[in-house]
Amino acid sequence: MTTTAPVPGAQTSRERMDELVDGHYRAEETSDLAAIVAGFQPDAEHDVVGRPGPTLHGAAQIEEFYRALFTDLRIDRFEPVRRRYGADHVVDESVLHATATGHPFGLDGRGRPVQTRFLHVFDFRDGLISRESAWIDLAAIQQQLGPQ
């Protein structure tokens, strides 16, 4: 993940937002926990809509979430659909292409491929991600991994 030094108090540029989001996705594709955590503020929040439990806070909780996710799902790639920019946030729509290696979302993966739409909202502060909120089309995953 290529990084430029964040400037405290400065508005995050569109280029830096793209660098962080694209780097985050590449780190997910390689299961690189250190790179994932490096893109976040130390006090960052992480929320996946529909995931049981409260919003996650801080690097340790975010790392543990991804560690568990990677035991269930191998992320092959994110296919970009569209990205919208605000002053301090990005709304990113993409299609996740993955392989269900464990029991993602409580479903038996059996090594089957899955694809589903994702909507991410990334908030930024001082040149790093301060919050990630994700909405996933779980109905599509249930259809692909449900009983056959």
KOLDO-130144 format. One record per atom (N, C-alpha, C): z, x, y. Coordinates in Angstrom, 3 decimals. Atoms other than C-alpha are relative to their C-alpha. Layout:
# KOLDO-130144
@w:Z, u:X, v:Y
...
//
This chain:
# KOLDO-130144
@w:0.000, u:0.846, v:-1.164
@w:0.000, u:0.000, v:0.000
@w:0.000, u:0.895, v:1.231
@w:0.093, u:-0.759, v:-1.231
@w:-1.121, u:1.568, v:3.272
@w:0.872, u:-0.673, v:1.045
@w:-0.865, u:0.594, v:-1.018
@w:1.377, u:1.103, v:6.048
@w:-0.106, u:0.774, v:1.295
@w:-0.168, u:-0.617, v:-1.307
@w:1.630, u:1.782, v:9.716
@w:1.434, u:-0.243, v:0.400
@w:-1.409, u:0.119, v:-0.382
@w:5.007, u:2.292, v:11.313
@w:0.219, u:-1.245, v:0.851
@w:-0.310, u:1.167, v:-0.820
@w:6.518, u:-0.964, v:12.599
@w:0.626, u:0.410, v:1.322
@w:-0.578, u:-0.241, v:-1.318
@w:7.465, u:-1.101, v:16.261
@w:1.014, u:-1.111, v:0.268
@w:-1.009, u:1.031, v:-0.220
@w:10.796, u:-2.915, v:16.781
@w:-0.259, u:-0.777, v:1.291
@w:0.156, u:0.873, v:-1.151
@w:10.477, u:-5.880, v:19.130
@w:-1.435, u:-0.332, v:0.369
@w:1.407, u:0.252, v:-0.319
@w:6.678, u:-5.748, v:19.251
@w:-0.530, u:-1.159, v:-0.836
@w:0.653, u:1.072, v:0.748
@w:4.562, u:-8.722, v:18.254
@w:-0.864, u:0.643, v:-1.082
@w:0.772, u:-0.541, v:1.107
@w:2.918, u:-8.124, v:14.894
@w:-1.474, u:-0.335, v:0.208
@w:1.439, u:0.210, v:-0.214
@w:-0.841, u:-7.665, v:15.278
@w:-0.617, u:-0.699, v:-1.204
@w:0.738, u:0.660, v:1.075
@w:-3.331, u:-9.640, v:13.222
@w:-0.364, u:1.013, v:-1.092
@w:0.353, u:-1.034, v:0.971
@w:-4.421, u:-6.396, v:11.557
@w:1.211, u:0.365, v:-0.862
@w:-1.216, u:-0.324, v:0.749
@w:-0.822, u:-5.592, v:10.588
@w:0.382, u:-1.155, v:-0.935
@w:-0.275, u:1.146, v:0.872
@w:-0.330, u:-9.137, v:9.250
@w:-0.896, u:0.059, v:-1.237
@w:0.926, u:-0.105, v:1.138
@w:-3.443, u:-8.724, v:7.077
@w:0.406, u:1.137, v:-0.924
@w:-0.426, u:-1.155, v:0.798
@w:-2.245, u:-5.301, v:5.934
@w:1.205, u:-0.357, v:-0.869
@w:-1.204, u:0.364, v:0.751
@w:1.136, u:-6.704, v:4.899
@w:-0.280, u:-1.033, v:-1.079
@w:0.291, u:1.052, v:0.987
@w:-0.190, u:-9.837, v:3.162
@w:-0.873, u:0.556, v:-1.116
@w:0.877, u:-0.563, v:1.027
@w:-3.007, u:-8.009, v:1.372
@w:0.743, u:1.022, v:-0.852
@w:-0.809, u:-0.961, v:0.742
@w:-0.613, u:-5.209, v:0.405
@w:0.984, u:-0.680, v:-0.929
@w:-0.923, u:0.775, v:0.833
@w:1.857, u:-7.774, v:-0.901
@w:-0.718, u:-0.506, v:-1.245
@w:0.764, u:0.509, v:1.144
@w:-0.813, u:-9.348, v:-3.094
@w:-0.382, u:1.129, v:-0.961
@w:0.365, u:-1.119, v:0.867
@w:-1.989, u:-5.942, v:-4.395
@w:1.222, u:0.479, v:-0.784
@w:-1.220, u:-0.412, v:0.698
@w:1.615, u:-5.037, v:-5.229
@w:0.352, u:-0.995, v:-1.108
@w:-0.227, u:0.985, v:1.061
@w:1.962, u:-8.306, v:-7.169
@w:-0.970, u:0.232, v:-1.158
@w:1.002, u:-0.221, v:1.043
@w:-1.250, u:-7.521, v:-9.059
@w:0.329, u:1.214, v:-0.865
@w:-0.378, u:-1.194, v:0.760
@w:0.201, u:-4.162, v:-10.150
@w:1.474, u:-0.012, v:-0.404
@w:-1.434, u:0.139, v:0.314
@w:3.792, u:-5.416, v:-10.603
@w:0.825, u:1.125, v:0.629
@w:-0.661, u:-1.097, v:-0.696
@w:4.916, u:-2.793, v:-8.074
@w:1.154, u:-0.550, v:0.838
@w:-1.169, u:0.572, v:-0.666
@w:8.416, u:-3.965, v:-7.176
@w:0.370, u:0.758, v:1.274
@w:-0.367, u:-0.792, v:-1.173
@w:9.070, u:-1.101, v:-4.757
@w:-0.924, u:-0.327, v:1.181
@w:0.947, u:0.318, v:-1.079
@w:5.908, u:-1.884, v:-2.757
@w:0.227, u:-1.409, v:0.527
@w:-0.282, u:1.373, v:-0.444
@w:6.747, u:-5.590, v:-2.675
@w:1.178, u:0.009, v:0.961
@w:-1.218, u:-0.025, v:-0.812
@w:10.234, u:-4.960, v:-1.319
@w:-0.226, u:0.757, v:1.311
@w:0.242, u:-0.811, v:-1.204
@w:8.954, u:-2.337, v:1.173
@w:-0.684, u:-0.788, v:1.111
@w:0.683, u:0.805, v:-1.013
@w:6.879, u:-5.002, v:2.944
@w:0.910, u:-0.979, v:0.726
@w:-0.930, u:0.979, v:-0.554
@w:9.944, u:-7.129, v:3.737
@w:1.060, u:0.661, v:0.883
@w:-1.195, u:-0.373, v:-0.739
@w:12.665, u:-6.845, v:6.357
@w:1.173, u:0.038, v:-0.992
@w:-1.145, u:-0.047, v:0.919
@w:15.972, u:-5.891, v:4.657
@w:0.722, u:-1.342, v:-0.144
@w:-0.697, u:1.293, v:0.044
@w:17.384, u:-9.355, v:5.520
@w:-0.971, u:-1.165, v:-0.204
@w:1.048, u:1.024, v:0.140
@w:14.189, u:-11.265, v:4.644
@w:0.441, u:-1.164, v:-0.875
@w:-0.183, u:1.196, v:0.820
@w:14.147, u:-14.762, v:3.182
@w:-1.239, u:-0.196, v:-0.866
@w:1.106, u:0.251, v:0.929
@w:12.016, u:-15.791, v:0.213
@w:0.240, u:-1.362, v:-0.648
@w:-0.156, u:1.349, v:0.537
@w:11.421, u:-19.367, v:-0.885
@w:-1.287, u:-0.424, v:-0.693
@w:1.109, u:0.605, v:0.725
@w:9.152, u:-20.844, v:-3.545
@w:0.375, u:-1.461, v:-0.183
@w:-0.294, u:1.432, v:0.059
@w:9.058, u:-24.601, v:-3.163
@w:-0.024, u:-0.454, v:-1.457
@w:-0.106, u:0.474, v:1.371
@w:10.188, u:-26.209, v:-6.407
@w:0.779, u:0.923, v:-0.910
@w:-0.807, u:-0.919, v:0.810
@w:12.021, u:-23.132, v:-7.686
@w:1.447, u:-0.443, v:0.093
@w:-1.415, u:0.395, v:-0.058
@w:15.548, u:-24.094, v:-8.663
@w:0.825, u:1.026, v:0.763
@w:-0.902, u:-0.901, v:-0.709
@w:18.278, u:-22.635, v:-6.509
@w:-0.340, u:0.093, v:1.469
@w:0.166, u:-0.117, v:-1.453
@w:18.653, u:-21.757, v:-2.869
@w:-1.061, u:1.037, v:0.365
@w:0.878, u:-1.034, v:-0.538
@w:16.397, u:-19.646, v:-0.682
@w:0.622, u:1.364, v:-0.280
@w:-0.479, u:-1.353, v:0.273
@w:16.658, u:-15.970, v:-1.602
@w:0.129, u:0.767, v:1.311
@w:-0.247, u:-0.801, v:-1.195
@w:17.996, u:-13.476, v:0.938
@w:0.132, u:1.468, v:-0.392
@w:-0.149, u:-1.439, v:0.166
@w:17.547, u:-9.717, v:1.070
@w:-0.814, u:0.595, v:-1.135
@w:0.859, u:-0.746, v:0.915
@w:15.736, u:-7.069, v:-0.896
@w:0.414, u:-0.154, v:-1.468
@w:-0.444, u:0.059, v:1.397
@w:17.885, u:-7.237, v:-4.054
@w:-0.385, u:-1.328, v:-0.649
@w:0.353, u:1.311, v:0.567
@w:17.360, u:-10.986, v:-4.567
@w:-1.511, u:-0.167, v:-0.118
@w:1.462, u:0.092, v:0.053
@w:13.653, u:-10.759, v:-3.749
@w:-0.536, u:0.837, v:-1.157
@w:0.435, u:-0.854, v:1.110
@w:13.194, u:-7.865, v:-6.172
@w:0.303, u:-0.660, v:-1.345
@w:-0.363, u:0.644, v:1.269
@w:15.031, u:-9.754, v:-8.932
@w:-0.916, u:-1.184, v:-0.302
@w:0.943, u:1.102, v:0.195
@w:12.808, u:-12.817, v:-8.402
@w:-1.316, u:0.515, v:-0.575
@w:1.290, u:-0.521, v:0.465
@w:9.653, u:-10.742, v:-8.823
@w:0.115, u:0.654, v:-1.370
@w:-0.204, u:-0.599, v:1.315
@w:11.088, u:-8.828, v:-11.787
@w:-0.066, u:-1.100, v:-1.084
@w:0.025, u:1.118, v:0.956
@w:11.672, u:-12.162, v:-13.581
@w:-1.392, u:-0.620, v:-0.084
@w:1.340, u:0.575, v:-0.004
@w:8.286, u:-13.530, v:-12.510
@w:-0.953, u:0.824, v:-0.851
@w:0.933, u:-0.868, v:0.714
@w:6.465, u:-10.508, v:-13.946
@w:0.239, u:0.017, v:-1.510
@w:-0.196, u:0.118, v:1.447
@w:8.054, u:-11.061, v:-17.375
@w:-0.717, u:-1.226, v:-0.547
@w:0.645, u:1.244, v:0.416
@w:6.398, u:-14.500, v:-17.466
@w:-1.468, u:-0.094, v:0.374
@w:1.332, u:0.191, v:-0.552
@w:3.190, u:-14.051, v:-15.526
@w:-0.580, u:1.348, v:0.421
@w:0.722, u:-1.178, v:-0.474
@w:0.729, u:-11.194, v:-15.194
@w:-0.986, u:-0.482, v:1.058
@w:0.866, u:0.425, v:-1.094
@w:-0.961, u:-11.625, v:-11.843
@w:-1.240, u:0.877, v:-0.010
@w:1.254, u:-0.736, v:0.094
@w:-4.595, u:-10.654, v:-12.178
@w:-0.649, u:0.192, v:1.363
@w:0.562, u:-0.137, v:-1.341
@w:-5.839, u:-11.381, v:-8.673
@w:0.261, u:-1.258, v:0.814
@w:-0.034, u:1.113, v:-0.941
@w:-5.620, u:-13.579, v:-5.612
@w:-1.399, u:-0.126, v:0.589
@w:1.315, u:0.282, v:-0.572
@w:-8.883, u:-15.166, v:-4.526
@w:0.206, u:-0.664, v:1.357
@w:-0.226, u:0.579, v:-1.333
@w:-8.840, u:-15.742, v:-0.756
@w:-0.826, u:-1.259, v:0.224
@w:0.693, u:1.218, v:-0.387
@w:-9.751, u:-19.197, v:0.514
@w:-0.094, u:-0.043, v:1.526
@w:-0.010, u:-0.055, v:-1.470
@w:-8.690, u:-19.152, v:4.180
@w:1.357, u:0.493, v:0.473
@w:-1.216, u:-0.519, v:-0.608
@w:-6.121, u:-17.634, v:6.480
@w:0.027, u:-0.442, v:1.448
@w:-0.188, u:0.429, v:-1.379
@w:-4.753, u:-19.013, v:9.751
@w:1.156, u:0.805, v:0.594
@w:-0.939, u:-0.906, v:-0.658
@w:-2.812, u:-16.945, v:12.272
@w:0.729, u:-0.690, v:1.136
@w:-0.799, u:0.361, v:-1.152
@w:-0.005, u:-17.689, v:14.676
@w:0.505, u:1.278, v:0.644
@w:-0.511, u:-1.173, v:-0.710
@w:1.837, u:-15.389, v:17.038
@w:0.835, u:0.896, v:-0.912
@w:-0.881, u:-0.786, v:0.861
@w:4.315, u:-14.303, v:14.351
@w:-0.024, u:-0.484, v:-1.446
@w:0.100, u:0.474, v:1.378
@w:3.074, u:-15.886, v:11.135
@w:-1.458, u:-0.120, v:-0.435
@w:1.301, u:0.219, v:0.630
@w:0.138, u:-16.285, v:8.754
@w:0.174, u:-1.113, v:-1.013
@w:0.075, u:1.003, v:1.058
@w:-0.718, u:-19.321, v:6.654
@w:-1.190, u:0.409, v:-0.865
@w:1.024, u:-0.525, v:0.892
@w:-2.670, u:-18.069, v:3.656
@w:-0.192, u:-0.942, v:-1.182
@w:0.352, u:0.807, v:1.173
@w:-4.446, u:-20.276, v:1.121
@w:-0.823, u:0.879, v:-0.915
@w:0.717, u:-0.813, v:0.967
@w:-5.608, u:-18.560, v:-2.023
@w:0.098, u:-0.652, v:-1.373
@w:-0.056, u:0.440, v:1.391
@w:-6.262, u:-19.137, v:-5.707
@w:0.562, u:1.160, v:-0.809
@w:-0.623, u:-0.984, v:0.860
@w:-4.007, u:-17.274, v:-8.095
@w:-0.685, u:-0.035, v:-1.355
@w:0.529, u:-0.164, v:1.351
@w:-5.647, u:-15.981, v:-11.264
@w:1.017, u:0.858, v:-0.740
@w:-1.073, u:-0.700, v:0.700
@w:-3.030, u:-14.934, v:-13.813
@w:-0.097, u:-0.255, v:-1.494
@w:-0.135, u:0.208, v:1.436
@w:-2.143, u:-14.686, v:-17.477
@w:1.456, u:-0.321, v:-0.277
@w:-1.355, u:0.453, v:0.310
@w:0.898, u:-16.581, v:-18.718
@w:0.481, u:0.731, v:-1.254
@w:-0.437, u:-0.839, v:1.110
@w:2.598, u:-13.951, v:-20.886
@w:1.338, u:-0.445, v:-0.590
@w:-1.311, u:0.454, v:0.457
@w:6.016, u:-15.593, v:-21.162
@w:0.094, u:-1.504, v:0.127
@w:-0.232, u:1.434, v:-0.204
@w:7.331, u:-18.979, v:-20.067
@w:0.044, u:-0.313, v:1.498
@w:-0.029, u:0.288, v:-1.438
@w:6.270, u:-19.422, v:-16.437
@w:0.280, u:-1.470, v:0.261
@w:-0.355, u:1.357, v:-0.414
@w:7.821, u:-22.489, v:-14.845
@w:0.436, u:-0.847, v:-1.199
@w:-0.510, u:0.691, v:1.177
@w:9.361, u:-23.358, v:-18.236
@w:-1.057, u:-0.408, v:-1.005
@w:1.097, u:0.358, v:0.905
@w:5.984, u:-23.656, v:-19.986
@w:-0.350, u:1.192, v:-0.883
@w:0.337, u:-1.057, v:0.949
@w:4.945, u:-21.670, v:-23.068
@w:-1.386, u:0.552, v:0.328
@w:1.255, u:-0.583, v:-0.446
@w:2.257, u:-19.284, v:-21.853
@w:-0.947, u:0.403, v:-1.114
@w:0.792, u:-0.455, v:1.153
@w:1.050, u:-17.812, v:-25.170
@w:-1.222, u:0.832, v:0.414
@w:1.068, u:-0.898, v:-0.416
@w:-1.105, u:-15.317, v:-23.272
@w:-1.226, u:-0.679, v:0.578
@w:1.150, u:0.758, v:-0.516
@w:-3.318, u:-17.997, v:-21.760
@w:-0.237, u:0.265, v:1.477
@w:0.312, u:-0.151, v:-1.425
@w:-5.144, u:-17.593, v:-18.459
@w:0.329, u:-1.279, v:0.751
@w:-0.252, u:1.140, v:-0.888
@w:-4.137, u:-19.850, v:-15.584
@w:-0.555, u:0.335, v:1.370
@w:0.348, u:-0.158, v:-1.412
@w:-5.429, u:-20.391, v:-12.104
@w:0.500, u:-1.226, v:0.739
@w:-0.568, u:1.081, v:-0.787
@w:-3.910, u:-22.456, v:-9.360
@w:-0.046, u:0.362, v:1.478
@w:-0.025, u:-0.223, v:-1.452
@w:-3.946, u:-22.891, v:-5.612
@w:1.408, u:0.325, v:0.455
@w:-1.246, u:-0.432, v:-0.615
@w:-1.238, u:-21.260, v:-3.569
@w:-0.140, u:-0.142, v:1.501
@w:-0.069, u:-0.029, v:-1.450
@w:-0.249, u:-21.784, v:0.016
@w:1.232, u:0.824, v:0.358
@w:-1.090, u:-0.861, v:-0.448
@w:1.857, u:-19.032, v:1.550
@w:0.126, u:-0.093, v:1.511
@w:-0.275, u:-0.194, v:-1.417
@w:3.484, u:-18.923, v:4.955
@w:0.848, u:1.263, v:0.089
@w:-0.707, u:-1.258, v:-0.224
@w:4.490, u:-15.408, v:5.936
@w:0.405, u:0.059, v:1.466
@w:-0.501, u:-0.238, v:-1.348
@w:6.682, u:-14.902, v:9.010
@w:0.246, u:1.501, v:0.137
@w:-0.127, u:-1.430, v:-0.244
@w:6.863, u:-11.455, v:10.614
@w:0.977, u:0.269, v:1.129
@w:-0.883, u:-0.482, v:-1.062
@w:9.395, u:-9.573, v:12.693
@w:-0.022, u:1.520, v:-0.043
@w:-0.015, u:-1.460, v:-0.115
@w:9.178, u:-5.982, v:13.908
@w:-0.932, u:0.678, v:-1.007
@w:1.019, u:-0.632, v:0.826
@w:6.064, u:-5.287, v:11.836
@w:0.208, u:-0.091, v:-1.494
@w:-0.218, u:0.216, v:1.426
@w:7.410, u:-6.457, v:8.452
@w:0.131, u:-1.500, v:-0.254
@w:-0.156, u:1.403, v:0.372
@w:7.643, u:-9.750, v:6.562
@w:1.476, u:-0.366, v:0.112
@w:-1.387, u:0.454, v:-0.138
@w:10.796, u:-11.623, v:7.570
@w:0.280, u:-1.234, v:-0.862
@w:-0.159, u:1.171, v:0.866
@w:10.177, u:-14.733, v:5.440
@w:-1.316, u:-0.253, v:-0.716
@w:1.146, u:0.460, v:0.778
@w:7.826, u:-15.780, v:2.659
@w:0.360, u:-1.361, v:-0.581
@w:-0.134, u:1.330, v:0.589
@w:7.476, u:-19.453, v:1.770
@w:-1.278, u:-0.267, v:-0.784
@w:1.174, u:0.216, v:0.854
@w:5.160, u:-20.391, v:-1.095
@w:0.031, u:-1.388, v:-0.612
@w:0.211, u:1.281, v:0.675
@w:3.830, u:-23.704, v:-2.351
@w:-1.068, u:0.233, v:-1.051
@w:0.925, u:-0.211, v:1.105
@w:2.118, u:-23.666, v:-5.736
@w:-0.362, u:-1.345, v:-0.614
@w:0.453, u:1.218, v:0.662
@w:0.081, u:-26.372, v:-7.450
@w:0.485, u:0.041, v:-1.454
@w:-0.587, u:-0.025, v:1.343
@w:2.400, u:-26.723, v:-10.445
@w:-0.677, u:-0.978, v:-0.952
@w:0.705, u:0.961, v:0.862
@w:0.475, u:-29.744, v:-11.736
@w:-1.173, u:0.674, v:-0.691
@w:1.125, u:-0.707, v:0.610
@w:-2.530, u:-27.476, v:-12.341
@w:0.493, u:0.925, v:-1.114
@w:-0.543, u:-0.884, v:1.045
@w:-0.374, u:-24.999, v:-14.273
@w:0.468, u:-0.816, v:-1.194
@w:-0.444, u:0.867, v:1.091
@w:1.183, u:-27.819, v:-16.305
@w:-1.176, u:-0.494, v:-0.827
@w:1.184, u:0.450, v:0.721
@w:-2.278, u:-29.107, v:-17.203
@w:-0.572, u:1.124, v:-0.872
@w:0.581, u:-1.125, v:0.736
@w:-3.405, u:-25.643, v:-18.295
@w:0.894, u:0.506, v:-1.124
@w:-0.922, u:-0.529, v:0.995
@w:-0.271, u:-24.723, v:-20.255
@w:0.704, u:-1.067, v:-0.814
@w:-0.649, u:1.087, v:0.725
@w:0.840, u:-28.136, v:-21.483
@w:-0.480, u:-0.073, v:-1.445
@w:0.395, u:0.168, v:1.407
@w:0.576, u:-29.258, v:-25.113
@w:-1.496, u:-0.324, v:-0.118
@w:1.439, u:0.233, v:0.209
@w:-2.960, u:-29.224, v:-26.449
@w:-0.254, u:-0.675, v:-1.310
//
